[in-house]
Amino acid sequence: MITPIQEARVRIRTMTHEDLSAVSNIERQSYQFPWSHGVFRDCLLAGYQCIVLERNDEIAGYSILSIAAGEAHILNICVHPDFRSLGYGERLLDDLLFRARSSSVREIFLEVRPSNKHALALYRKKDFHKVADRPAYYQASHGREDANVLVKKLTTDS
Ligand SMILES: CC(C)(COP(=O)(O)OP(=O)(O)OC[C@H]1O[C@@H](n2cnc3c(N)ncnc32)[C@H](O)[C@@H]1OP(=O)(O)O)[C@@H](O)C(=O)NCCC(=O)NCCS
C-alpha cells in the first residue's frame, strides 16, 4: 500500500522573544552579514510587526515590517535554506502586504542587493519596481554594495 505524502502544516503568527534563537539561527544560515540576536530583540521592542512562518510547528521563516508616517518598510524577509522554493517567501510577503493594506498604507518599500537574484525575482513577481539606488548601503566581501530601493503601490485589489 502506498502511504500518502503528508502536507506540511503551515501557519503565520506573531514573533515572540522565545522565537529569537530559532530566528537568529536561520538568519546566520541565510546572510553573509547577518543581523545579531540583539537587532531582532530591538525590532520586537520597537513594536515593528515581527512575524514567523511555522512549518509543522518549527520556525521556517520570518519577516519584519515597520509602518510609520503612512509608509511601510520591509526590513527583513527570510526562509530557512532547507525550505526555500516551496512558496513560503511569497506567503510571508503576501502577509506583509495584507498587514500594510490593513493599516491604510499606500506604498511599501524595501532595499535589496542587486546581486540577490532570488529575492529580486520574488519582488518582481509581486509587482515591486525600482525607484532608486542607495550607494554603498550594504557591507560586502570587498568594500560596499549598493542597494536597490523597490516600491509597490498598494490598492485594495493589488
Ligand atoms: C528570497 C527568499 C525569501 C525567497 O523565499 P522562497 O520561499 O524560496 O520563495 P518562494 O518559494 O515563495 O518563491 C516565490 C517567487 O520568488 C522567486 N524565486 C524564489 N526562489 C527562486 C529561485 N531559486 N530561482 C528563481 N526565482 C526564485 C520566484 O519568482 C518565485 O515564484 P515562482 O515559484 O512562481 O517562480 C529566500 O530565497 C531567502 O530567504 N533568501 C535569503 C534571505 C534573503 O535574501 N531575503 C531577502 C532580503 S532583501
The ligand as an SDF file (V2000), in Angstrom:
LIG
                    3D

 48 50  0  0  0  0  0  0  0  0999 V2000
   14.1930   35.4630   -1.1310 C   0  0  0  0  0  0  0  0  0  0  0  0
   13.5530   34.3210   -0.3440 C   0  0  0  0  0  0  0  0  0  0  0  0
   12.8430   34.9010    0.8910 C   0  0  0  0  0  0  0  0  0  0  0  0
   12.5070   33.6180   -1.2460 C   0  0  0  0  0  0  0  0  0  0  0  0
   11.8340   32.6420   -0.4450 O   0  0  0  0  0  0  0  0  0  0  0  0
   11.3040   31.2720   -1.0640 P   0  0  0  0  0  0  0  0  0  0  0  0
   10.4130   30.6570   -0.0560 O   0  0  0  0  0  0  0  0  0  0  0  0
   12.4280   30.4520   -1.5590 O   0  0  0  0  0  0  0  0  0  0  0  0
   10.4770   31.8150   -2.3150 O   0  0  0  0  0  0  0  0  0  0  0  0
    9.1190   31.2050   -2.9070 P   0  0  0  0  0  0  0  0  0  0  0  0
    9.2220   29.7270   -2.9950 O   0  0  0  0  0  0  0  0  0  0  0  0
    7.9620   31.7680   -2.1700 O   0  0  0  0  0  0  0  0  0  0  0  0
    9.1500   31.7890   -4.3890 O   0  0  0  0  0  0  0  0  0  0  0  0
    8.3440   32.8980   -4.7730 C   0  0  0  0  0  0  0  0  0  0  0  0
    8.9330   33.5280   -6.0200 C   0  0  0  0  0  0  0  0  0  0  0  0
   10.2480   34.0200   -5.7550 O   0  0  0  0  0  0  0  0  0  0  0  0
   11.0960   33.7950   -6.8960 C   0  0  0  0  0  0  0  0  0  0  0  0
   12.1140   32.7960   -6.5240 N   0  0  0  0  0  0  0  0  0  0  0  0
   12.2730   32.2460   -5.3010 C   0  0  0  0  0  0  0  0  0  0  0  0
   13.3070   31.3780   -5.3350 N   0  0  0  0  0  0  0  0  0  0  0  0
   13.7990   31.3980   -6.5820 C   0  0  0  0  0  0  0  0  0  0  0  0
   14.8740   30.7220   -7.2420 C   0  0  0  0  0  0  0  0  0  0  0  0
   15.6340   29.8220   -6.5960 N   0  0  0  0  0  0  0  0  0  0  0  0
   15.1080   30.9750   -8.5610 N   0  0  0  0  0  0  0  0  0  0  0  0
   14.3530   31.8690   -9.2190 C   0  0  0  0  0  0  0  0  0  0  0  0
   13.2920   32.5500   -8.6540 N   0  0  0  0  0  0  0  0  0  0  0  0
   13.0390   32.3100   -7.3600 C   0  0  0  0  0  0  0  0  0  0  0  0
   10.1880   33.2800   -7.9890 C   0  0  0  0  0  0  0  0  0  0  0  0
    9.6230   34.3900   -8.6470 O   0  0  0  0  0  0  0  0  0  0  0  0
    9.1100   32.5740   -7.1660 C   0  0  0  0  0  0  0  0  0  0  0  0
    7.8880   32.4640   -7.8440 O   0  0  0  0  0  0  0  0  0  0  0  0
    7.5810   31.1380   -8.7470 P   0  0  0  0  0  0  0  0  0  0  0  0
    7.7010   29.9750   -7.7990 O   0  0  0  0  0  0  0  0  0  0  0  0
    6.1860   31.3540   -9.2450 O   0  0  0  0  0  0  0  0  0  0  0  0
    8.6230   31.1160   -9.8220 O   0  0  0  0  0  0  0  0  0  0  0  0
   14.6270   33.2500    0.0500 C   0  0  0  0  0  0  0  0  0  0  0  0
   15.3900   32.9360   -1.0920 O   0  0  0  0  0  0  0  0  0  0  0  0
   15.5440   33.6810    1.1840 C   0  0  0  0  0  0  0  0  0  0  0  0
   15.2060   33.5460    2.3540 O   0  0  0  0  0  0  0  0  0  0  0  0
   16.7390   34.1940    0.8410 N   0  0  0  0  0  0  0  0  0  0  0  0
   17.7210   34.6060    1.8610 C   0  0  0  0  0  0  0  0  0  0  0  0
   17.2710   35.8400    2.5930 C   0  0  0  0  0  0  0  0  0  0  0  0
   17.0840   36.9870    1.6270 C   0  0  0  0  0  0  0  0  0  0  0  0
   17.8880   37.2390    0.7340 O   0  0  0  0  0  0  0  0  0  0  0  0
   15.9890   37.7510    1.8460 N   0  0  0  0  0  0  0  0  0  0  0  0
   15.6670   38.9180    1.0330 C   0  0  0  0  0  0  0  0  0  0  0  0
   16.3880   40.1020    1.5440 C   0  0  0  0  0  0  0  0  0  0  0  0
   16.0230   41.5560    0.5720 S   0  0  0  0  0  0  0  0  0  0  0  0
  1  2  1  0
  2  3  1  0
  2  4  1  0
  2 36  1  0
  4  5  1  0
  5  6  1  0
  6  7  2  0
  6  8  1  0
  6  9  1  0
  9 10  1  0
 10 11  2  0
 10 12  1  0
 10 13  1  0
 13 14  1  0
 14 15  1  0
 15 16  1  0
 15 30  1  0
 16 17  1  0
 17 18  1  0
 17 28  1  0
 18 19  1  0
 18 27  1  0
 19 20  2  0
 20 21  1  0
 21 22  1  0
 21 27  2  0
 22 23  1  0
 22 24  2  0
 24 25  1  0
 25 26  2  0
 26 27  1  0
 28 29  1  0
 28 30  1  0
 30 31  1  0
 31 32  1  0
 32 33  2  0
 32 34  1  0
 32 35  1  0
 36 37  1  0
 36 38  1  0
 38 39  2  0
 38 40  1  0
 40 41  1  0
 41 42  1  0
 42 43  1  0
 43 44  2  0
 43 45  1  0
 45 46  1  0
 46 47  1  0
 47 48  1  0
M  END
$$$$
